């Protein structure tokens, strides 16, 4: 039923481009936050490893 209502109608190209830009920005933010999380995790582990090495002396 829903497909029949939208089958004959065409969306505005500006609306489509806006949705695609919003989606790409959202995906970029997700990927950037994942990368920053991994960098923060690795930095913390590196600092802990240096502290453990300095405690051995």
mmCIF file of the N, C-alpha and C atoms, coordinates in Angstrom:
data_MODEL
# 
_entry.id   MODEL 
# 
loop_
_atom_site.group_PDB 
_atom_site.id 
_atom_site.type_symbol 
_atom_site.label_atom_id 
_atom_site.label_alt_id 
_atom_site.label_comp_id 
_atom_site.label_asym_id 
_atom_site.label_entity_id 
_atom_site.label_seq_id 
_atom_site.pdbx_PDB_ins_code 
_atom_site.Cartn_x 
_atom_site.Cartn_y 
_atom_site.Cartn_z 
_atom_site.occupancy 
_atom_site.B_iso_or_equiv 
_atom_site.pdbx_formal_charge 
_atom_site.auth_seq_id 
_atom_site.auth_comp_id 
_atom_site.auth_asym_id 
_atom_site.auth_atom_id 
_atom_site.pdbx_PDB_model_num 
ATOM 1   N N  . UNK A 1 1  ? 0.827  -1.196 0.000  1.00 0.00 ? 1  UNK A N  1 
ATOM 2   C CA . UNK A 1 1  ? 0.000  0.000  0.000  1.00 0.00 ? 1  UNK A CA 1 
ATOM 3   C C  . UNK A 1 1  ? 0.869  1.257  0.000  1.00 0.00 ? 1  UNK A C  1 
ATOM 4   N N  . UNK A 1 2  ? 1.887  1.280  0.837  1.00 0.00 ? 2  UNK A N  1 
ATOM 5   C CA . UNK A 1 2  ? 2.753  2.452  0.915  1.00 0.00 ? 2  UNK A CA 1 
ATOM 6   C C  . UNK A 1 2  ? 3.544  2.633  -0.377 1.00 0.00 ? 2  UNK A C  1 
ATOM 7   N N  . UNK A 1 3  ? 3.954  1.512  -0.984 1.00 0.00 ? 3  UNK A N  1 
ATOM 8   C CA . UNK A 1 3  ? 4.720  1.602  -2.229 1.00 0.00 ? 3  UNK A CA 1 
ATOM 9   C C  . UNK A 1 3  ? 3.881  2.181  -3.350 1.00 0.00 ? 3  UNK A C  1 
ATOM 10  N N  . UNK A 1 4  ? 2.591  1.869  -3.365 1.00 0.00 ? 4  UNK A N  1 
ATOM 11  C CA . UNK A 1 4  ? 1.726  2.415  -4.416 1.00 0.00 ? 4  UNK A CA 1 
ATOM 12  C C  . UNK A 1 4  ? 1.597  3.915  -4.305 1.00 0.00 ? 4  UNK A C  1 
ATOM 13  N N  . UNK A 1 5  ? 1.597  4.445  -3.103 1.00 0.00 ? 5  UNK A N  1 
ATOM 14  C CA . UNK A 1 5  ? 1.435  5.886  -2.918 1.00 0.00 ? 5  UNK A CA 1 
ATOM 15  C C  . UNK A 1 5  ? 2.658  6.661  -3.382 1.00 0.00 ? 5  UNK A C  1 
ATOM 16  N N  . UNK A 1 6  ? 3.842  6.096  -3.184 1.00 0.00 ? 6  UNK A N  1 
ATOM 17  C CA . UNK A 1 6  ? 5.046  6.847  -3.542 1.00 0.00 ? 6  UNK A CA 1 
ATOM 18  C C  . UNK A 1 6  ? 5.618  6.454  -4.899 1.00 0.00 ? 6  UNK A C  1 
ATOM 19  N N  . UNK A 1 7  ? 5.066  5.446  -5.528 1.00 0.00 ? 7  UNK A N  1 
ATOM 20  C CA . UNK A 1 7  ? 5.625  4.971  -6.796 1.00 0.00 ? 7  UNK A CA 1 
ATOM 21  C C  . UNK A 1 7  ? 5.549  6.035  -7.887 1.00 0.00 ? 7  UNK A C  1 
ATOM 22  N N  . UNK A 1 8  ? 4.456  6.735  -7.993 1.00 0.00 ? 8  UNK A N  1 
ATOM 23  C CA . UNK A 1 8  ? 4.285  7.708  -9.063 1.00 0.00 ? 8  UNK A CA 1 
ATOM 24  C C  . UNK A 1 8  ? 4.863  9.066  -8.748 1.00 0.00 ? 8  UNK A C  1 
ATOM 25  N N  . UNK A 1 9  ? 5.269  9.312  -7.523 1.00 0.00 ? 9  UNK A N  1 
ATOM 26  C CA . UNK A 1 9  ? 5.755  10.641 -7.144 1.00 0.00 ? 9  UNK A CA 1 
ATOM 27  C C  . UNK A 1 9  ? 7.271  10.680 -7.223 1.00 0.00 ? 9  UNK A C  1 
ATOM 28  N N  . UNK A 1 10 ? 7.783  11.845 -7.585 1.00 0.00 ? 10 UNK A N  1 
ATOM 29  C CA . UNK A 1 10 ? 9.230  12.027 -7.677 1.00 0.00 ? 10 UNK A CA 1 
ATOM 30  C C  . UNK A 1 10 ? 9.664  13.019 -6.618 1.00 0.00 ? 10 UNK A C  1 
ATOM 31  N N  . UNK A 1 11 ? 10.776 12.689 -5.948 1.00 0.00 ? 11 UNK A N  1 
ATOM 32  C CA . UNK A 1 11 ? 11.320 13.593 -4.941 1.00 0.00 ? 11 UNK A CA 1 
ATOM 33  C C  . UNK A 1 11 ? 12.140 14.691 -5.593 1.00 0.00 ? 11 UNK A C  1 
ATOM 34  N N  . UNK A 1 12 ? 12.263 15.763 -4.891 1.00 0.00 ? 12 UNK A N  1 
ATOM 35  C CA . UNK A 1 12 ? 13.058 16.872 -5.383 1.00 0.00 ? 12 UNK A CA 1 
ATOM 36  C C  . UNK A 1 12 ? 14.536 16.493 -5.367 1.00 0.00 ? 12 UNK A C  1 
ATOM 37  N N  . UNK A 1 13 ? 15.279 16.846 -6.400 1.00 0.00 ? 13 UNK A N  1 
ATOM 38  C CA . UNK A 1 13 ? 16.720 16.556 -6.395 1.00 0.00 ? 13 UNK A CA 1 
ATOM 39  C C  . UNK A 1 13 ? 17.443 17.230 -5.235 1.00 0.00 ? 13 UNK A C  1 
ATOM 40  N N  . UNK A 1 14 ? 16.988 18.425 -4.842 1.00 0.00 ? 14 UNK A N  1 
ATOM 41  C CA . UNK A 1 14 ? 17.620 19.097 -3.711 1.00 0.00 ? 14 UNK A CA 1 
ATOM 42  C C  . UNK A 1 14 ? 17.379 18.335 -2.414 1.00 0.00 ? 14 UNK A C  1 
ATOM 43  N N  . UNK A 1 15 ? 16.200 17.781 -2.264 1.00 0.00 ? 15 UNK A N  1 
ATOM 44  C CA . UNK A 1 15 ? 15.898 16.985 -1.083 1.00 0.00 ? 15 UNK A CA 1 
ATOM 45  C C  . UNK A 1 15 ? 16.764 15.730 -1.052 1.00 0.00 ? 15 UNK A C  1 
ATOM 46  N N  . UNK A 1 16 ? 16.895 15.099 -2.189 1.00 0.00 ? 16 UNK A N  1 
ATOM 47  C CA . UNK A 1 16 ? 17.728 13.901 -2.267 1.00 0.00 ? 16 UNK A CA 1 
ATOM 48  C C  . UNK A 1 16 ? 19.187 14.222 -1.942 1.00 0.00 ? 16 UNK A C  1 
ATOM 49  N N  . UNK A 1 17 ? 19.685 15.308 -2.498 1.00 0.00 ? 17 UNK A N  1 
ATOM 50  C CA . UNK A 1 17 ? 21.065 15.702 -2.224 1.00 0.00 ? 17 UNK A CA 1 
ATOM 51  C C  . UNK A 1 17 ? 21.244 16.071 -0.753 1.00 0.00 ? 17 UNK A C  1 
ATOM 52  N N  . UNK A 1 18 ? 20.258 16.721 -0.173 1.00 0.00 ? 18 UNK A N  1 
ATOM 53  C CA . UNK A 1 18 ? 20.332 17.076 1.244  1.00 0.00 ? 18 UNK A CA 1 
ATOM 54  C C  . UNK A 1 18 ? 20.364 15.849 2.130  1.00 0.00 ? 18 UNK A C  1 
ATOM 55  N N  . UNK A 1 19 ? 19.551 14.862 1.800  1.00 0.00 ? 19 UNK A N  1 
ATOM 56  C CA . UNK A 1 19 ? 19.546 13.624 2.581  1.00 0.00 ? 19 UNK A CA 1 
ATOM 57  C C  . UNK A 1 19 ? 20.882 12.901 2.433  1.00 0.00 ? 19 UNK A C  1 
ATOM 58  N N  . UNK A 1 20 ? 21.415 12.853 1.224  1.00 0.00 ? 20 UNK A N  1 
ATOM 59  C CA . UNK A 1 20 ? 22.705 12.191 1.011  1.00 0.00 ? 20 UNK A CA 1 
ATOM 60  C C  . UNK A 1 20 ? 23.844 12.913 1.729  1.00 0.00 ? 20 UNK A C  1 
ATOM 61  N N  . UNK A 1 21 ? 23.821 14.242 1.718  1.00 0.00 ? 21 UNK A N  1 
ATOM 62  C CA . UNK A 1 21 ? 24.850 14.995 2.435  1.00 0.00 ? 21 UNK A CA 1 
ATOM 63  C C  . UNK A 1 21 ? 24.746 14.779 3.941  1.00 0.00 ? 21 UNK A C  1 
ATOM 64  N N  . UNK A 1 22 ? 23.523 14.781 4.449  1.00 0.00 ? 22 UNK A N  1 
ATOM 65  C CA . UNK A 1 22 ? 23.328 14.534 5.876  1.00 0.00 ? 22 UNK A CA 1 
ATOM 66  C C  . UNK A 1 22 ? 23.791 13.147 6.271  1.00 0.00 ? 22 UNK A C  1 
ATOM 67  N N  . UNK A 1 23 ? 23.477 12.164 5.451  1.00 0.00 ? 23 UNK A N  1 
ATOM 68  C CA . UNK A 1 23 ? 23.890 10.792 5.734  1.00 0.00 ? 23 UNK A CA 1 
ATOM 69  C C  . UNK A 1 23 ? 25.409 10.650 5.681  1.00 0.00 ? 23 UNK A C  1 
ATOM 70  N N  . UNK A 1 24 ? 26.024 11.291 4.692  1.00 0.00 ? 24 UNK A N  1 
ATOM 71  C CA . UNK A 1 24 ? 27.488 11.193 4.590  1.00 0.00 ? 24 UNK A CA 1 
ATOM 72  C C  . UNK A 1 24 ? 28.165 11.916 5.752  1.00 0.00 ? 24 UNK A C  1 
ATOM 73  N N  . UNK A 1 25 ? 27.617 13.025 6.196  1.00 0.00 ? 25 UNK A N  1 
ATOM 74  C CA . UNK A 1 25 ? 28.171 13.728 7.351  1.00 0.00 ? 25 UNK A CA 1 
ATOM 75  C C  . UNK A 1 25 ? 28.031 12.876 8.611  1.00 0.00 ? 25 UNK A C  1 
ATOM 76  N N  . UNK A 1 26 ? 26.886 12.231 8.775  1.00 0.00 ? 26 UNK A N  1 
ATOM 77  C CA . UNK A 1 26 ? 26.650 11.352 9.915  1.00 0.00 ? 26 UNK A CA 1 
ATOM 78  C C  . UNK A 1 26 ? 27.643 10.193 9.918  1.00 0.00 ? 26 UNK A C  1 
ATOM 79  N N  . UNK A 1 27 ? 27.856 9.575  8.764  1.00 0.00 ? 27 UNK A N  1 
ATOM 80  C CA . UNK A 1 27 ? 28.804 8.460  8.669  1.00 0.00 ? 27 UNK A CA 1 
ATOM 81  C C  . UNK A 1 27 ? 30.236 8.933  8.931  1.00 0.00 ? 27 UNK A C  1 
ATOM 82  N N  . UNK A 1 28 ? 30.578 10.118 8.451  1.00 0.00 ? 28 UNK A N  1 
ATOM 83  C CA . UNK A 1 28 ? 31.906 10.676 8.699  1.00 0.00 ? 28 UNK A CA 1 
ATOM 84  C C  . UNK A 1 28 ? 32.135 10.886 10.189 1.00 0.00 ? 28 UNK A C  1 
ATOM 85  N N  . UNK A 1 29 ? 31.130 11.407 10.890 1.00 0.00 ? 29 UNK A N  1 
ATOM 86  C CA . UNK A 1 29 ? 31.262 11.631 12.323 1.00 0.00 ? 29 UNK A CA 1 
ATOM 87  C C  . UNK A 1 29 ? 31.401 10.316 13.083 1.00 0.00 ? 29 UNK A C  1 
ATOM 88  N N  . UNK A 1 30 ? 30.684 9.298  12.658 1.00 0.00 ? 30 UNK A N  1 
ATOM 89  C CA . UNK A 1 30 ? 30.806 7.986  13.306 1.00 0.00 ? 30 UNK A CA 1 
ATOM 90  C C  . UNK A 1 30 ? 32.213 7.430  13.114 1.00 0.00 ? 30 UNK A C  1 
ATOM 91  N N  . UNK A 1 31 ? 32.723 7.491  11.892 1.00 0.00 ? 31 UNK A N  1 
ATOM 92  C CA . UNK A 1 31 ? 34.066 6.966  11.614 1.00 0.00 ? 31 UNK A CA 1 
ATOM 93  C C  . UNK A 1 31 ? 35.127 7.777  12.354 1.00 0.00 ? 31 UNK A C  1 
ATOM 94  N N  . UNK A 1 32 ? 34.974 9.100  12.389 1.00 0.00 ? 32 UNK A N  1 
ATOM 95  C CA . UNK A 1 32 ? 35.945 9.945  13.090 1.00 0.00 ? 32 UNK A CA 1 
ATOM 96  C C  . UNK A 1 32 ? 35.946 9.648  14.581 1.00 0.00 ? 32 UNK A C  1 
ATOM 97  N N  . UNK A 1 33 ? 34.781 9.439  15.169 1.00 0.00 ? 33 UNK A N  1 
ATOM 98  C CA . UNK A 1 33 ? 34.743 9.129  16.601 1.00 0.00 ? 33 UNK A CA 1 
ATOM 99  C C  . UNK A 1 33 ? 35.362 7.764  16.887 1.00 0.00 ? 33 UNK A C  1 
ATOM 100 N N  . UNK A 1 34 ? 35.189 6.814  15.973 1.00 0.00 ? 34 UNK A N  1 
ATOM 101 C CA . UNK A 1 34 ? 35.823 5.504  16.161 1.00 0.00 ? 34 UNK A CA 1 
ATOM 102 C C  . UNK A 1 34 ? 37.345 5.625  16.086 1.00 0.00 ? 34 UNK A C  1 
ATOM 103 N N  . UNK A 1 35 ? 37.845 6.380  15.133 1.00 0.00 ? 35 UNK A N  1 
ATOM 104 C CA . UNK A 1 35 ? 39.289 6.564  14.988 1.00 0.00 ? 35 UNK A CA 1 
ATOM 105 C C  . UNK A 1 35 ? 39.860 7.270  16.212 1.00 0.00 ? 35 UNK A C  1 
ATOM 106 N N  . UNK A 1 36 ? 39.173 8.305  16.687 1.00 0.00 ? 36 UNK A N  1 
ATOM 107 C CA . UNK A 1 36 ? 39.656 9.012  17.866 1.00 0.00 ? 36 UNK A CA 1 
ATOM 108 C C  . UNK A 1 36 ? 39.629 8.123  19.102 1.00 0.00 ? 36 UNK A C  1 
ATOM 109 N N  . UNK A 1 37 ? 38.638 7.267  19.204 1.00 0.00 ? 37 UNK A N  1 
ATOM 110 C CA . UNK A 1 37 ? 38.581 6.326  20.316 1.00 0.00 ? 37 UNK A CA 1 
ATOM 111 C C  . UNK A 1 37 ? 39.733 5.343  20.287 1.00 0.00 ? 37 UNK A C  1 
ATOM 112 N N  . UNK A 1 38 ? 40.057 4.851  19.101 1.00 0.00 ? 38 UNK A N  1 
ATOM 113 C CA . UNK A 1 38 ? 41.185 3.929  18.969 1.00 0.00 ? 38 UNK A CA 1 
ATOM 114 C C  . UNK A 1 38 ? 42.497 4.630  19.292 1.00 0.00 ? 38 UNK A C  1 
ATOM 115 N N  . UNK A 1 39 ? 42.658 5.864  18.842 1.00 0.00 ? 39 UNK A N  1 
ATOM 116 C CA . UNK A 1 39 ? 43.884 6.609  19.148 1.00 0.00 ? 39 UNK A CA 1 
ATOM 117 C C  . UNK A 1 39 ? 44.010 6.872  20.640 1.00 0.00 ? 39 UNK A C  1 
ATOM 118 N N  . UNK A 1 40 ? 42.915 7.209  21.292 1.00 0.00 ? 40 UNK A N  1 
ATOM 119 C CA . UNK A 1 40 ? 42.936 7.451  22.734 1.00 0.00 ? 40 UNK A CA 1 
ATOM 120 C C  . UNK A 1 40 ? 43.274 6.168  23.487 1.00 0.00 ? 40 UNK A C  1 
ATOM 121 N N  . UNK A 1 41 ? 42.682 5.059  23.060 1.00 0.00 ? 41 UNK A N  1 
ATOM 122 C CA . UNK A 1 41 ? 42.953 3.766  23.691 1.00 0.00 ? 41 UNK A CA 1 
ATOM 123 C C  . UNK A 1 41 ? 44.425 3.389  23.542 1.00 0.00 ? 41 UNK A C  1 
ATOM 124 N N  . UNK A 1 42 ? 44.966 3.566  22.340 1.00 0.00 ? 42 UNK A N  1 
ATOM 125 C CA . UNK A 1 42 ? 46.371 3.195  22.125 1.00 0.00 ? 42 UNK A CA 1 
ATOM 126 C C  . UNK A 1 42 ? 47.307 4.122  22.892 1.00 0.00 ? 42 UNK A C  1 
ATOM 127 N N  . UNK A 1 43 ? 46.963 5.385  23.003 1.00 0.00 ? 43 UNK A N  1 
ATOM 128 C CA . UNK A 1 43 ? 47.783 6.323  23.769 1.00 0.00 ? 43 UNK A CA 1 
ATOM 129 C C  . UNK A 1 43 ? 47.791 5.942  25.247 1.00 0.00 ? 43 UNK A C  1 
ATOM 130 N N  . UNK A 1 44 ? 46.620 5.577  25.775 1.00 0.00 ? 44 UNK A N  1 
ATOM 131 C CA . UNK A 1 44 ? 46.566 5.157  27.179 1.00 0.00 ? 44 UNK A CA 1 
ATOM 132 C C  . UNK A 1 44 ? 47.382 3.894  27.408 1.00 0.00 ? 44 UNK A C  1 
ATOM 133 N N  . UNK A 1 45 ? 47.296 2.948  26.497 1.00 0.00 ? 45 UNK A N  1 
ATOM 134 C CA . UNK A 1 45 ? 48.070 1.712  26.642 1.00 0.00 ? 45 UNK A CA 1 
ATOM 135 C C  . UNK A 1 45 ? 49.569 1.976  26.545 1.00 0.00 ? 45 UNK A C  1 
ATOM 136 N N  . UNK A 1 46 ? 49.968 2.868  25.669 1.00 0.00 ? 46 UNK A N  1 
ATOM 137 C CA . UNK A 1 46 ? 51.377 3.215  25.529 1.00 0.00 ? 46 UNK A CA 1 
ATOM 138 C C  . UNK A 1 46 ? 51.892 3.862  26.813 1.00 0.00 ? 46 UNK A C  1 
ATOM 139 N N  . UNK A 1 47 ? 51.102 4.774  27.385 1.00 0.00 ? 47 UNK A N  1 
ATOM 140 C CA . UNK A 1 47 ? 51.501 5.414  28.637 1.00 0.00 ? 47 UNK A CA 1 
ATOM 141 C C  . UNK A 1 47 ? 51.599 4.402  29.774 1.00 0.00 ? 47 UNK A C  1 
ATOM 142 N N  . UNK A 1 48 ? 50.661 3.476  29.841 1.00 0.00 ? 48 UNK A N  1 
ATOM 143 C CA . UNK A 1 48 ? 50.712 2.444  30.874 1.00 0.00 ? 48 UNK A CA 1 
ATOM 144 C C  . UNK A 1 48 ? 51.932 1.538  30.697 1.00 0.00 ? 48 UNK A C  1 
ATOM 145 N N  . UNK A 1 49 ? 52.277 1.239  29.459 1.00 0.00 ? 49 UNK A N  1 
ATOM 146 C CA . UNK A 1 49 ? 53.458 0.410  29.203 1.00 0.00 ? 49 UNK A CA 1 
ATOM 147 C C  . UNK A 1 49 ? 54.730 1.134  29.613 1.00 0.00 ? 49 UNK A C  1 
ATOM 148 N N  . UNK A 1 50 ? 54.823 2.421  29.325 1.00 0.00 ? 50 UNK A N  1 
ATOM 149 C CA . UNK A 1 50 ? 56.002 3.192  29.745 1.00 0.00 ? 50 UNK A CA 1 
ATOM 150 C C  . UNK A 1 50 ? 56.088 3.269  31.263 1.00 0.00 ? 50 UNK A C  1 
ATOM 151 N N  . UNK A 1 51 ? 54.944 3.429  31.932 1.00 0.00 ? 51 UNK A N  1 
ATOM 152 C CA . UNK A 1 51 ? 54.944 3.464  33.404 1.00 0.00 ? 51 UNK A CA 1 
ATOM 153 C C  . UNK A 1 51 ? 55.393 2.121  33.965 1.00 0.00 ? 51 UNK A C  1 
ATOM 154 N N  . UNK A 1 52 ? 54.939 1.032  33.353 1.00 0.00 ? 52 UNK A N  1 
ATOM 155 C CA . UNK A 1 52 ? 55.328 -0.296 33.830 1.00 0.00 ? 52 UNK A CA 1 
ATOM 156 C C  . UNK A 1 52 ? 56.818 -0.515 33.633 1.00 0.00 ? 52 UNK A C  1 
ATOM 157 N N  . UNK A 1 53 ? 57.371 -0.032 32.531 1.00 0.00 ? 53 UNK A N  1 
ATOM 158 C CA . UNK A 1 53 ? 58.816 -0.177 32.276 1.00 0.00 ? 53 UNK A CA 1 
ATOM 159 C C  . UNK A 1 53 ? 59.611 0.657  33.260 1.00 0.00 ? 53 UNK A C  1 
ATOM 160 N N  . UNK A 1 54 ? 59.137 1.871  33.540 1.00 0.00 ? 54 UNK A N  1 
ATOM 161 C CA . UNK A 1 54 ? 59.874 2.718  34.481 1.00 0.00 ? 54 UNK A CA 1 
ATOM 162 C C  . UNK A 1 54 ? 59.778 2.191  35.916 1.00 0.00 ? 54 UNK A C  1 
ATOM 163 N N  . UNK A 1 55 ? 58.721 1.463  36.246 1.00 0.00 ? 55 UNK A N  1 
ATOM 164 C CA . UNK A 1 55 ? 58.590 0.867  37.575 1.00 0.00 ? 55 UNK A CA 1 
ATOM 165 C C  . UNK A 1 55 ? 59.546 -0.311 37.757 1.00 0.00 ? 55 UNK A C  1 
ATOM 166 N N  . UNK A 1 56 ? 60.005 -0.913 36.669 1.00 0.00 ? 56 UNK A N  1 
ATOM 167 C CA . UNK A 1 56 ? 60.924 -2.048 36.767 1.00 0.00 ? 56 UNK A CA 1 
ATOM 168 C C  . UNK A 1 56 ? 62.307 -1.609 37.257 1.00 0.00 ? 56 UNK A C  1 
ATOM 169 N N  . UNK A 1 57 ? 62.666 -0.364 37.011 1.00 0.00 ? 57 UNK A N  1 
ATOM 170 C CA . UNK A 1 57 ? 63.997 0.128  37.392 1.00 0.00 ? 57 UNK A CA 1 
ATOM 171 C C  . UNK A 1 57 ? 64.125 0.332  38.859 1.00 0.00 ? 57 UNK A C  1 
# 
